[in-house]
Amino acid sequence: MKQVFRVPAIFCIFILLAGCATTQQDTITQYSFIDAILAGAYDGQEKCSKILEHGDMGIGTFDGLDGEMVVLDRQIYQVKYDGSVVTPGPEETTPFACVAEFLPDKAVNIIPGTDLKGLMHVTDLAVPNQNIFLAVKATGTFSTMLTRSVPEQTKPYPPLVEVTKNQSQFHMKNVKGTVVGFRTPPYAKGIGVPGYHLHFLSDDKTQGGHILALTFEQGAVEIDLCNRFVLINPKDESGLKDMDFSKDRTHELEQAEKKHE
């Protein structure tokens, strides 16, 4: 006669909860690294639906570098080259994304007239230790907001510094919305953007992009101090094949981050 072993119900519940717990507090999860994007590694490696398992806010891009990604309240938005904002399907993929389960540790009100450098300065004053990863979310009304997006690329992919020479720039005035992004320590150079990497989405979900400049009319910034960083690289051996990452790409990054009028 076959024996039947009964597992206590409480143990089954524990297994179920453990299987669902893919997000972790104070953790930044990143797919690929900034030097790979600078070098032209634009092929999508992970589904958009998958990255939402690791966070409810963040930034990134899409397969073929097709626009700017904003992750807000566990929804992904795609700011296209023409300025339109769409919600990509779960099967859409990303070559680079950085997300966190946002649980702020600090909040600071922003003085009217504060610009982008001022926002960074206020955040640095709140957390002066530059060796700590930060997830940042700022909400408010902006008297000016300047963002960009880039066109979808086809193979052979050019490096990012060439792509951004053809970027679209979007000038907004008196717009309400949310800034999301991260502050990366200097020692993570090549992995993330050292310093701040910030994207924007308007409250009406019709405007956004990678932030080049801004001015607050009123607002506040929330800060989540993160002591865990998880890097997920492509499983496919050919994903980063034949790319030289021994090169210092600091100058390329600086050029790619600039405004091009």
N, C-alpha and C positions, 0 to 999 in steps of 0.2 A: 504494500500500500504506500502510495506516494505521500511523503510528509509535506505539510503546508506550513511555511514560516510566515508569521504575521509581523509586519513592520509597524511599530507604533505610529499613530497618526501624526504626532508632533514631529517625528523624525522626517516623515514625508514632506511636511510643511517646510521644514528647515532646508531640505534639498531643493524644493521649488523656489524658495526665496533666494537661496545662494545662486541658483542658476540664472536668476533674473538680475542679480546685482552686478551689472557690468560697469556701472559708473561708480566712481570713488571720489569722496570729498577731497578738495585741495589737490586735485590731479589735473594736469594738462595732458591731453592725448593728441599727438601730432602724426599725421600721415605724410611721409617723405620729409625732405628738409630743404631749406631755402636755396642752398647752393645747387641742388638738383634742378630747381625751377630756373635759376639764373642760367644754367647750362642748357636748358631746353628740354627737360624731361616732362613733357606735357601730356603723355598718355594717361588716361584715367586708370587708377589702380584699385579703387574701392568704391562700392556703391554708396550713394548719399544716405540711404536708409541705414547703413551700417554705422556711419560716423555718429548718427544721433544716439546710438547706444552708449556713447562715451561722453556726451555733454549736451547742454541745452543752449549754449551760446558759443560763438566762434567766428572764424574767418577762413577763407580759402579761395579756390578757383575750381574750374571744371575741365573735363576732358578737352584737350586741344587748346587750353587756356581761354575757354569761351566765357569771358566775363568774370566778375568779382562775386565771391560768395559771402553772404552774411547769414549767420545762424543766430536766431533770436527766438526765445521761448519755444525751443525744440522744433522750430520750423526753418527750413532752408530757403533762402531767397537768392536769385541769380540776377545780378545787375548786368544787363547786356551792353554791348558796344554802342547801341543806339540810345541808351539811357533807360530803356524799358526794364521793368522788374517783373520777373516771372517766378513761379514756384516749380522747380524741376521735379520730375517723377522720381520715385524711389530707385529705379534702375539706372538713372543717370550716375555717372562716375566722376571721381575727382583724382587729380594727380597730387594735390596738396591741400590739406585742411588741418586746422588746429582748433580744438574744442575743449570746453571744460563745463562741468556741472557747477554753475555759478551760485556760490553761497558767500556773499560779501562779509568781510571782516571789518571794513571801515567804510565810512561815507563822509564826503566833504562837499559843502556848498561851493558853487563857483561864482566868483564875482563877475557882474556884467562887464563885457568888453574883453574877457579873457580869450586869448587866441590859442592856437594849437600848442605852441611852446609853453604857454601859460598853463594849459591843462596838464602837460607833462610835468611841469615844475610843481604844481599843486600835488600831483600824485607822488612825485619823488619826495616831497616834504612829508607826506603822510607815511611813506615807506622808504626811508632814505637808504636802506641797505640794498645796493644795486645787485647783489648776488642772489636775490630772491625772485623767482618767477611770479608775475602778477597777471591775473585776469582782470580786465578793466571794463566797466560799463558806465557810460555817462549819458544822462537823459536831460532834455531841456528844449529850449527854443534857441535857434541859432540865427543871428542877424545875417551871417554869411556862412555858406558851406561850399567848399570846392572839393569835388571828388573826381575820380577817373575810372574808366573801364577800358579793356583792351579787346581787340578783335580776335575771333577764333582763328587758330593757326592750322596750317596744313604742312605735312612733311615734305621735305626735311625741315624740321623746326629750327627757326632762328633763335639765338639767345635772347633772354628777356630784355636786355638793354636795347636791342634793336626793335623789339615789339613795342616797347613803351614810347618810341619816337612817333608812333602812329596812334597813340591812345586818344580816346575821347575824353574831354573834360566837361564837367557839369557844374554850372554856377547856380547856386540856390540862395534865395534870400527869405528871411523870416520863416524858416521851416522848423517844424517840431519833429524830433526824432531821437534816435539812440545811436550812440557810438559804442562799438564793441571791439575788443582786441586784447593784446597782450604786451607786457613788458618782459623782454628776454635779457638775461644777464650777459655780460661781455664774454664770459667763458663758453657760452653756447654759440658763439660766432660760427656761421656756416650751417648750423642746425636751424636756428631761427633768425629773425631780424634783430640784431643787437639794439636794445632800446625798445621803442614803441612801434607796433604794427596795428593800425586801426582802420576799421571800415564803418560805414554809416548806412542807416536805413531810416527813411522818414516814417512818421506815425501812420500815414495813409498808405504805406507800402508801394509808393509809386516812384520813389527816387532813392538813390544811394550810390555806393561805390567805395573805392579805396580813397581814404582821406588825404588830401594834399594841403588843405588849409581850412580853418574855421574861426568863427568868432561867436562867443556865447552872448545871448541876450539875458538868459537866466538858465540855471540848471544845477546839477549836482553830479558827482562822480562816486561810484561805488567800487571798492577794491577787494579782490579775493586773493589772499596770500596763498601760494601753492608750493608745496614742498615735494611734489612728485611730478616727474615728467616722463611720459611714455612715448617712445618713438617707434612707429610702425613703418617699416620699409617694404617695398614690393617683394612678394614671394617669387615672382617670375624672375628667373636668373637674367633674362634679357632686358629687364626693366631699366637698369642703369648701366648696361654693358657698354664698354668702350668710352666711358666718360671719365675724365681726369678731375678728381676732386682734391688733388694736392695743391692746386692753384689757389691763390688768395684772390677772392672775388669781391673784396671790399669796395673797390672803385666801381665795379659794375653795379653793385647794389645801390651805391650812392647815386649813380646816374639813373638807374631804373626808378628810384623813388622821387626824382625831381619832377617839377612841372615842366611841360614843353608847350610853350605858347606858339 
